[in-house]
Amino acid sequence: MSQDIEALFDKAYQLQQEDQLMQAIDLYEQLLELSPKHADALHFLGLAYAQLGEMERAIDYFSQALTIQPKDASLHNNLANAYKRLHLLDKATHHYQCALELQPDYAQAYNNLATIYALQGNYQQALNHYRLAVHAQPDFAAAHHNLGLLLLQANQLEAAKKQFNNVLTLNPNHVDARFYMGVLNLEANLLDEAEEAFQEVLAIDSEHVQALTNLGVIALKREQGQIAIDYFTKALGFDNQHMDARNNLAATFMHHDRFENALMHYDVLLKKDPKNIEYLYNSGVAQMTLGHLQEAINHFETILTLQDTHFATLNNLAAIYIRLEQREQAISFLKRALTVKPDDSAAQFMLRALTGDDKNPESSLSYVSNLFNNYALYYDQHMKGTLHYSLPQHIARLLHQLHCLKVERAIDLGCGTGLTGIILREITSHLTGVDIAAKMLERAKDKNIYDELVEAEVVAFLQQDKHSYDLITAADILPYMGELQTLFQAIHSRLTEQGLFIFTSEICTDGAWKLQESARFCHSPDYIQSLCTQHGLHLLQQEKIAARQQHSDVLDVMLYAARKS
């Protein structure tokens, strides 16, 4: 009889090892009908039900087995595992501790108990028990890995790296350990080492979405935008619901001014997380930049319902209402923005422009830089197509009238995307462009007009520059400067003898200069003439011209030409 029972047990055990669980369960139950107190059958029947995810039945059989073998450490460990799966952590902890009392070198129980302490946020107990696990069984790769994860969460990065290295020594193909080595190297900005680790992960698992995502992050850090886009896109191809990959892809499109692409992904992200301020804000910026102002307002107003002191949102709403010529709304948002950041020079500048409260306002470099960086994407199209910008043609005509047909060295101040530079290139051996807005310079660089491009504020550049120029142009930059004494002084110092300075200003009729509601300065012809006289410049020409459209009207500016005398 006992031989039949043991044969039945061996057969059931074999089926269980072959993952034929239902057949194994059937045999264990037959055995228990013959021998209801067969502890091993009860134990392994409990394991079979645990493998099937039926934890209540597993607990029942483990408990029956424990009444027969109360000092079986592995039984306590397996019962604890079942309780843990049901989130009954106190009972699980009790049975892990029982297992360790019975078998003080039980590495698996130490590891399992440590995972509970980690779940409960008891870092020190988790740390102690993981260390006891690897001390009891030095080749226990899972315990080394769990210890590494715990140390990583505690920002103990070097200690974590040591544990993941231990795992890889024991198992070179351990994907998770290899991945976390990449994460640690990325955190330390060791990009080559991180890339190597993530590529090794992909060699084992070509569809590892997080490795692909992190390779995209590495490409971003290297300013390899298209490579980053390719990695994020590939990650989404394997897991279309992966939020990190989609968010990184959307942010990359934003960084490279591909706003339509970015919006497509932010729409998906917002369906998943409609109150995410980052997604809402970037969507609003993209819509604003594309000229979809009502859509931008909707996103920004949603942000303010979630966080009414979000400075960038308040500032952008003010900018939108300025574009919509809704002055009072713009003033209201600027005042709210300044309660959040009272020292923000750009917001202060815009508020002064709209209210006219400050009679001697200073320009704001941050305002000018932000304005033109945000404008760069559609600057050429807007200026030439919508505003019918004609200053470059007027400058070309003036150069011809002055018989300035060839110069050795010229500088285009506030060069922007190069609209004036195209005219100057034809007559200049060496052409330098200077602008405060990096994104405008990127557009200018693509046109291959300039011999040299410099990102700088123009007066600061002229004051430190060592070159002399035969021709200096400043088309449409005086409207972003108030007092002009320092500019004219710097111009004089950089012009060659008989060098030409060609520039424009918006026309002020009530004072030397003032800040207008448009946030642009105007200057009177008398003020310009006095500056030329003070700084050794002979005014050759002063001509009122139609520079561009402003709303439904033509904007007249004054075009000047002066020669160093």
MARVEX-660237 format. One line per 3 residues: number of its first residue (from 1); for each residue x, y, z of C-alpha. Coordinates in nm, 3 decimals, padded with zeros to 5 digits. Layout:
% MARVEX-660237
NUM = X Y Z | ...
% end
This chain:
% MARVEX-660237
1 = 00.000 00.000 00.000 | 00.271 00.251 00.100 | 00.461 00.170 -00.221
4 = 00.150 00.253 -00.426 | 00.113 00.583 -00.241 | 00.476 00.679 -00.298
7 = 00.451 00.582 -00.666 | 00.142 00.799 -00.694 | 00.325 01.085 -00.524
10 = 00.628 01.051 -00.754 | 00.403 01.055 -01.061 | 00.214 01.363 -00.937
13 = 00.541 01.539 -00.856 | 00.678 01.463 -01.204 | 00.365 01.604 -01.369
16 = 00.393 01.914 -01.153 | 00.755 01.966 -01.261 | 00.639 01.936 -01.623
19 = 00.380 02.209 -01.553 | 00.090 01.967 -01.606 | -00.076 02.106 -01.298
22 = -00.433 01.980 -01.334 | -00.316 01.622 -01.386 | -00.081 01.657 -01.088
25 = -00.362 01.795 -00.871 | -00.584 01.503 -00.968 | -00.317 01.253 -00.857
28 = -00.243 01.438 -00.531 | -00.615 01.433 -00.449 | -00.633 01.059 -00.527
31 = -00.336 01.005 -00.296 | -00.498 01.206 -00.016 | -00.810 00.994 -00.038
34 = -00.584 00.698 00.037 | -00.368 00.882 00.292 | -00.530 01.205 00.422
37 = -00.230 01.289 00.645 | 00.034 01.266 00.373 | 00.219 01.592 00.453
40 = 00.419 01.612 00.130 | 00.108 01.559 -00.082 | -00.071 01.837 00.108
43 = 00.235 02.061 00.072 | 00.281 02.008 -00.302 | -00.092 02.024 -00.370
46 = -00.080 02.367 -00.205 | 00.212 02.459 -00.433 | 00.017 02.347 -00.740
49 = -00.277 02.568 -00.647 | -00.036 02.855 -00.578 | 00.108 02.806 -00.926
52 = -00.246 02.837 -01.063 | -00.299 03.157 -00.863 | -00.561 03.003 -00.634
55 = -00.411 03.131 -00.310 | -00.699 03.055 -00.073 | -00.689 02.684 -00.165
58 = -00.308 02.689 -00.147 | -00.326 02.833 00.206 | -00.576 02.566 00.309
61 = -00.346 02.280 00.202 | -00.030 02.444 00.342 | -00.208 02.489 00.675
64 = -00.317 02.124 00.681 | 00.041 02.019 00.607 | 00.169 02.240 00.891
67 = -00.054 02.066 01.145 | 00.136 01.749 01.055 | 00.484 01.902 01.012
70 = 00.486 02.225 01.219 | 00.866 02.250 01.207 | 00.900 02.239 00.827
73 = 01.068 02.572 00.738 | 00.987 02.545 00.367 | 00.617 02.499 00.450
76 = 00.618 02.819 00.655 | 00.797 02.998 00.369 | 00.546 02.880 00.108
79 = 00.248 02.962 00.329 | 00.396 03.309 00.381 | 00.434 03.348 00.004
82 = 00.064 03.274 -00.042 | -00.036 03.524 00.227 | 00.191 03.780 00.065
85 = 00.021 03.726 -00.273 | -00.309 03.810 -00.101 | -00.149 04.120 00.060
88 = -00.194 03.972 00.407 | 00.148 04.099 00.507 | 00.128 04.051 00.884
91 = 00.051 03.681 00.842 | 00.318 03.649 00.577 | 00.575 03.816 00.806
94 = 00.485 03.580 01.091 | 00.543 03.266 00.884 | 00.869 03.395 00.728
97 = 00.993 03.458 01.082 | 00.884 03.108 01.183 | 01.079 02.966 00.889
100 = 01.391 03.158 00.997 | 01.360 03.045 01.358 | 01.352 02.686 01.235
103 = 01.629 02.739 00.977 | 01.850 03.043 01.053 | 02.043 03.011 00.724
106 = 01.729 03.006 00.505 | 01.831 03.254 00.233 | 01.499 03.240 00.047
109 = 01.303 03.332 00.360 | 01.538 03.623 00.436 | 01.491 03.751 00.081
112 = 01.113 03.713 00.093 | 01.083 03.883 00.430 | 01.303 04.167 00.304
115 = 01.062 04.226 00.015 | 00.780 04.280 00.265 | 00.986 04.528 00.465
118 = 01.069 04.708 00.140 | 00.698 04.724 00.049 | 00.625 04.871 00.392
121 = 00.899 05.134 00.352 | 01.108 04.985 00.633 | 01.440 05.046 00.458
124 = 01.674 04.936 00.736 | 01.499 04.604 00.802 | 01.481 04.534 00.429
127 = 01.851 04.614 00.392 | 01.945 04.390 00.685 | 01.743 04.094 00.558
130 = 01.870 04.118 00.198 | 02.224 04.121 00.337 | 02.145 03.816 00.551
133 = 02.009 03.643 00.238 | 02.327 03.697 00.033 | 02.544 03.608 00.332
136 = 02.354 03.281 00.375 | 02.374 03.206 00.002 | 02.639 03.415 -00.179
139 = 02.533 03.287 -00.524 | 02.168 03.390 -00.470 | 02.130 03.616 -00.775
142 = 01.773 03.725 -00.698 | 01.872 03.850 -00.353 | 02.167 04.046 -00.496
145 = 01.927 04.196 -00.751 | 01.667 04.291 -00.492 | 01.937 04.442 -00.273
148 = 02.056 04.643 -00.573 | 01.703 04.773 -00.634 | 01.665 04.873 -00.269
151 = 01.997 05.059 -00.274 | 01.901 05.227 -00.602 | 01.574 05.350 -00.452
154 = 01.773 05.486 -00.157 | 02.006 05.667 -00.401 | 02.301 05.454 -00.287
157 = 02.419 05.434 -00.646 | 02.768 05.288 -00.612 | 02.648 05.023 -00.368
160 = 02.361 04.939 -00.604 | 02.602 04.908 -00.897 | 02.811 04.660 -00.696
163 = 02.506 04.438 -00.640 | 02.402 04.444 -01.006 | 02.759 04.354 -01.098
166 = 02.733 04.059 -00.859 | 02.417 03.947 -01.039 | 02.588 03.970 -01.379
169 = 02.885 03.771 -01.250 | 02.643 03.496 -01.149 | 02.424 03.532 -01.459
172 = 02.564 03.738 -01.750 | 02.229 03.725 -01.931 | 02.028 03.873 -01.644
175 = 01.833 04.136 -01.839 | 01.712 04.343 -01.544 | 02.056 04.370 -01.384
178 = 02.206 04.469 -01.720 | 01.928 04.728 -01.761 | 01.987 04.881 -01.419
181 = 02.360 04.902 -01.486 | 02.259 05.115 -01.783 | 02.030 05.325 -01.564
184 = 02.309 05.386 -01.312 | 02.556 05.482 -01.582 | 02.298 05.714 -01.737
187 = 02.238 05.872 -01.397 | 02.614 05.932 -01.370 | 02.613 06.077 -01.725
190 = 02.845 05.797 -01.841 | 02.672 05.790 -02.176 | 02.899 05.544 -02.357
193 = 02.876 05.290 -02.074 | 02.500 05.339 -02.046 | 02.453 05.294 -02.419
196 = 02.660 04.975 -02.414 | 02.447 04.832 -02.130 | 02.117 04.912 -02.301
199 = 02.241 04.769 -02.631 | 02.335 04.449 -02.445 | 01.981 04.440 -02.304
202 = 01.843 04.466 -02.658 | 02.074 04.187 -02.772 | 01.894 03.963 -02.521
205 = 01.547 04.118 -02.556 | 01.507 04.322 -02.874 | 01.165 04.449 -02.761
208 = 01.277 04.591 -02.425 | 01.079 04.916 -02.436 | 01.249 05.092 -02.146
211 = 01.596 05.020 -02.287 | 01.486 05.171 -02.619 | 01.344 05.471 -02.435
214 = 01.665 05.526 -02.242 | 01.871 05.500 -02.561 | 01.650 05.781 -02.687
217 = 01.732 05.982 -02.375 | 02.104 05.924 -02.438 | 02.061 06.049 -02.796
220 = 01.890 06.362 -02.662 | 02.179 06.427 -02.425 | 02.409 06.404 -02.727
223 = 02.181 06.644 -02.917 | 02.101 06.373 -03.171 | 01.735 06.463 -03.208
226 = 01.642 06.238 -03.499 | 01.812 05.934 -03.343 | 01.616 06.001 -03.022
229 = 01.292 06.024 -03.220 | 01.372 05.692 -03.388 | 01.428 05.516 -03.053
232 = 01.112 05.658 -02.893 | 00.909 05.567 -03.201 | 01.046 05.212 -03.197
235 = 00.960 05.180 -02.827 | 00.602 05.285 -02.900 | 00.590 05.033 -03.182
238 = 00.635 04.758 -02.922 | 00.417 04.921 -02.653 | 00.182 05.190 -02.776
241 = 00.073 05.260 -02.416 | 00.423 05.339 -02.286 | 00.384 05.685 -02.134
244 = 00.755 05.762 -02.086 | 00.839 05.688 -02.448 | 00.547 05.895 -02.577
247 = 00.619 06.185 -02.341 | 00.985 06.188 -02.441 | 00.891 06.174 -02.807
250 = 00.647 06.464 -02.769 | 00.904 06.670 -02.577 | 01.166 06.601 -02.844
253 = 00.931 06.722 -03.116 | 00.868 07.036 -02.907 | 01.241 07.099 -02.869
256 = 01.286 07.078 -03.245 | 00.985 07.301 -03.319 | 00.784 07.015 -03.472
259 = 00.470 07.128 -03.298 | 00.211 06.940 -03.504 | 00.393 06.613 -03.429
262 = 00.418 06.702 -03.061 | 00.047 06.781 -03.038 | -00.048 06.444 -03.183
265 = 00.131 06.271 -02.894 | 00.019 06.514 -02.624 | -00.341 06.450 -02.731
268 = -00.287 06.080 -02.657 | -00.112 06.154 -02.327 | -00.390 06.388 -02.215
271 = -00.652 06.122 -02.279 | -00.463 05.906 -02.028 | -00.382 06.186 -01.783
274 = -00.605 06.490 -01.850 | -00.481 06.684 -01.546 | -00.110 06.652 -01.617
277 = 00.024 07.008 -01.608 | 00.333 06.932 -01.817 | 00.121 06.785 -02.097
280 = -00.131 07.069 -02.081 | 00.137 07.337 -02.080 | 00.337 07.197 -02.370
283 = 00.016 07.150 -02.569 | -00.076 07.511 -02.498 | 00.265 07.637 -02.608
286 = 00.246 07.433 -02.929 | -00.103 07.561 -03.010 | 00.004 07.917 -02.930
289 = 00.310 07.895 -03.152 | 00.101 07.758 -03.439 | -00.142 08.048 -03.400
292 = -00.428 07.835 -03.263 | -00.495 08.085 -02.989 | -00.832 07.964 -02.860
295 = -00.700 07.609 -02.824 | -00.399 07.746 -02.637 | -00.627 07.950 -02.407
298 = -00.830 07.637 -02.329 | -00.519 07.442 -02.224 | -00.377 07.729 -02.019
301 = -00.707 07.796 -01.842 | -00.728 07.427 -01.749 | -00.384 07.456 -01.590
304 = -00.499 07.753 -01.382 | -00.788 07.548 -01.242 | -00.524 07.303 -01.117
307 = -00.251 07.550 -01.019 | -00.355 07.915 -01.025 | 00.000 08.040 -00.964
310 = 00.158 07.872 -01.268 | 00.377 08.163 -01.380 | 00.455 08.056 -01.737
313 = 00.085 07.995 -01.803 | -00.014 08.339 -01.671 | 00.260 08.497 -01.882
316 = 00.154 08.312 -02.197 | -00.211 08.404 -02.150 | -00.104 08.768 -02.126
319 = 00.092 08.730 -02.451 | -00.209 08.575 -02.625 | -00.442 08.856 -02.517
322 = -00.187 09.111 -02.638 | -00.199 08.942 -02.979 | -00.579 08.952 -02.963
325 = -00.561 09.325 -02.871 | -00.750 09.260 -02.546 | -00.542 09.499 -02.337
328 = -00.727 09.476 -02.005 | -00.718 09.095 -02.007 | -00.346 09.104 -02.081
331 = -00.282 09.351 -01.797 | -00.479 09.131 -01.555 | -00.273 08.822 -01.634
334 = 00.056 09.013 -01.617 | -00.034 09.145 -01.272 | -00.117 08.792 -01.158
337 = 00.213 08.667 -01.303 | 00.405 08.936 -01.116 | 00.248 08.833 -00.784
340 = 00.416 08.496 -00.843 | 00.749 08.633 -00.970 | 00.770 09.002 -00.879
343 = 01.119 09.043 -01.025 | 01.054 08.899 -01.371 | 01.187 09.165 -01.607
346 = 00.995 09.048 -01.915 | 00.657 09.061 -01.738 | 00.746 09.397 -01.581
349 = 00.840 09.530 -01.924 | 00.517 09.415 -02.087 | 00.307 09.562 -01.807
352 = 00.487 09.897 -01.837 | 00.424 09.893 -02.213 | 00.051 09.829 -02.169
355 = -00.007 10.074 -01.884 | 00.238 10.350 -01.982 | 00.309 10.402 -01.611
358 = 00.689 10.427 -01.645 | 00.804 10.732 -01.839 | 01.166 10.613 -01.869
361 = 01.137 10.237 -01.911 | 01.432 10.013 -01.983 | 01.422 09.732 -02.235
364 = 01.413 09.371 -02.115 | 01.667 09.138 -02.273 | 01.475 08.831 -02.155
367 = 01.158 08.966 -02.318 | 01.334 09.024 -02.651 | 01.510 08.686 -02.640
370 = 01.190 08.496 -02.556 | 00.989 08.689 -02.814 | 01.217 08.603 -03.104
373 = 01.299 08.249 -02.996 | 00.925 08.179 -02.995 | 00.885 08.366 -03.325
376 = 01.168 08.190 -03.511 | 00.969 07.899 -03.652 | 00.730 08.109 -03.859
379 = 00.920 08.441 -03.866 | 01.002 08.447 -04.237 | 00.657 08.337 -04.347
382 = 00.484 08.583 -04.114 | 00.706 08.879 -04.198 | 00.703 08.834 -04.574
385 = 00.362 08.677 -04.628 | 00.139 08.832 -04.362 | 00.313 09.158 -04.273
388 = 00.456 09.230 -04.621 | 00.790 09.321 -04.463 | 00.988 09.536 -04.707
391 = 01.283 09.679 -04.511 | 01.546 09.464 -04.688 | 01.435 09.599 -05.027
394 = 01.449 09.959 -04.899 | 01.799 09.897 -04.761 | 01.911 09.751 -05.094
397 = 01.777 10.059 -05.273 | 01.951 10.292 -05.028 | 02.285 10.113 -05.065
400 = 02.258 10.153 -05.441 | 02.175 10.524 -05.408 | 02.482 10.572 -05.186
403 = 02.698 10.382 -05.437 | 02.786 10.128 -05.167 | 02.835 09.838 -05.403
406 = 03.127 09.653 -05.239 | 03.257 09.641 -04.879 | 03.521 09.429 -04.713
409 = 03.356 09.368 -04.376 | 02.995 09.422 -04.268 | 02.789 09.338 -03.962
412 = 02.412 09.281 -03.947 | 02.291 09.370 -03.596 | 01.975 09.188 -03.492
415 = 02.019 08.969 -03.798 | 01.730 08.737 -03.709 | 01.682 08.472 -03.975
418 = 01.883 08.665 -04.233 | 01.624 08.865 -04.426 | 01.858 09.165 -04.446
421 = 02.164 08.942 -04.466 | 02.055 08.819 -04.809 | 02.091 09.178 -04.939
424 = 02.424 09.237 -04.764 | 02.576 08.910 -04.883 | 02.584 09.037 -05.241
427 = 02.817 09.329 -05.158 | 03.021 09.196 -04.864 | 03.341 08.990 -04.850
430 = 03.296 08.901 -04.481 | 02.952 08.920 -04.321 | 02.882 08.880 -03.948
433 = 02.535 08.837 -03.801 | 02.456 08.909 -03.435 | 02.129 08.827 -03.259
436 = 02.010 08.761 -02.905 | 01.778 08.475 -03.005 | 01.946 08.137 -03.056
439 = 01.658 07.991 -03.256 | 01.663 08.282 -03.501 | 02.033 08.215 -03.553
442 = 01.960 07.847 -03.622 | 01.732 07.954 -03.907 | 01.993 08.198 -04.036
445 = 02.261 07.929 -04.026 | 02.048 07.702 -04.243 | 02.051 07.970 -04.515
448 = 02.433 07.979 -04.530 | 02.438 08.359 -04.567 | 02.682 08.467 -04.297
451 = 03.052 08.401 -04.254 | 03.002 08.426 -03.878 | 02.699 08.416 -03.650
454 = 02.712 08.532 -03.288 | 02.451 08.494 -03.015 | 02.478 08.812 -02.810
457 = 02.312 09.137 -02.711 | 02.427 09.382 -02.979 | 02.570 09.661 -02.760
460 = 02.762 09.414 -02.543 | 02.900 09.251 -02.857 | 03.012 09.580 -03.012
463 = 03.179 09.687 -02.689 | 03.397 09.376 -02.672 | 03.451 09.318 -03.047
466 = 03.793 09.407 -03.189 | 03.701 09.430 -03.558 | 03.618 09.740 -03.758
469 = 03.339 09.739 -04.014 | 03.282 09.926 -04.339 | 02.906 09.877 -04.306
472 = 02.683 09.826 -04.003 | 02.309 09.764 -04.039 | 02.044 09.765 -03.767
475 = 01.713 09.691 -03.936 | 01.424 09.695 -03.691 | 01.627 09.656 -03.371
478 = 01.595 10.008 -03.229 | 01.229 09.936 -03.144 | 01.364 09.693 -02.880
481 = 01.594 09.954 -02.725 | 01.501 10.266 -02.531 | 01.790 10.503 -02.466
484 = 02.041 10.481 -02.755 | 02.350 10.666 -02.630 | 02.551 10.350 -02.561
487 = 02.453 10.197 -02.895 | 02.567 10.498 -03.097 | 02.889 10.521 -02.899
490 = 02.960 10.154 -02.972 | 02.869 10.198 -03.341 | 03.116 10.485 -03.376
493 = 03.395 10.279 -03.219 | 03.342 09.987 -03.459 | 03.302 10.177 -03.788
496 = 03.599 10.232 -04.017 | 03.666 10.588 -04.133 | 03.389 10.676 -04.379
499 = 03.205 10.360 -04.272 | 02.826 10.348 -04.316 | 02.559 10.290 -04.051
502 = 02.213 10.210 -04.192 | 01.927 10.167 -03.946 | 01.556 10.214 -03.886
505 = 01.341 10.335 -03.600 | 00.973 10.368 -03.532 | 00.875 10.735 -03.523
508 = 00.806 10.919 -03.197 | 00.626 11.254 -03.215 | 00.594 11.339 -02.844
511 = 00.937 11.323 -02.686 | 01.280 11.183 -02.762 | 01.167 10.822 -02.721
514 = 00.900 10.618 -02.545 | 00.769 10.267 -02.494 | 00.451 10.200 -02.693
517 = 00.162 09.965 -02.611 | 00.305 09.729 -02.873 | 00.604 09.682 -02.636
520 = 00.822 09.847 -02.901 | 01.011 10.172 -02.855 | 00.982 10.466 -03.090
523 = 01.240 10.744 -03.132 | 01.204 11.096 -03.266 | 01.408 11.210 -03.570
526 = 01.545 11.501 -03.365 | 01.678 11.255 -03.104 | 01.843 11.045 -03.375
529 = 01.999 11.354 -03.534 | 02.140 11.468 -03.200 | 02.291 11.123 -03.136
532 = 02.461 11.126 -03.476 | 02.608 11.471 -03.405 | 02.730 11.369 -03.057
535 = 02.899 11.053 -03.184 | 03.074 11.172 -03.497 | 02.823 11.044 -03.750
538 = 02.714 11.255 -04.046 | 02.349 11.192 -04.130 | 02.328 11.130 -04.504
541 = 01.964 11.034 -04.541 | 01.642 11.027 -04.344 | 01.337 10.882 -04.519
544 = 00.994 10.778 -04.399 | 00.903 10.441 -04.551 | 00.626 10.183 -04.519
547 = 00.804 09.893 -04.348 | 00.521 09.644 -04.300 | 00.159 09.592 -04.206
550 = 00.057 09.635 -03.842 | -00.291 09.493 -03.792 | -00.492 09.662 -04.070
553 = -00.263 09.964 -04.108 | 00.072 10.034 -04.267 | 00.354 10.087 -04.017
556 = 00.574 10.378 -04.120 | 00.932 10.384 -03.994 | 01.225 10.614 -04.051
559 = 01.514 10.478 -04.256 | 01.847 10.646 -04.180 | 02.194 10.639 -04.330
562 = 02.491 10.792 -04.148 | 02.861 10.798 -04.228 | 03.145 10.817 -03.979
565 = 03.309 11.156 -04.024
% end
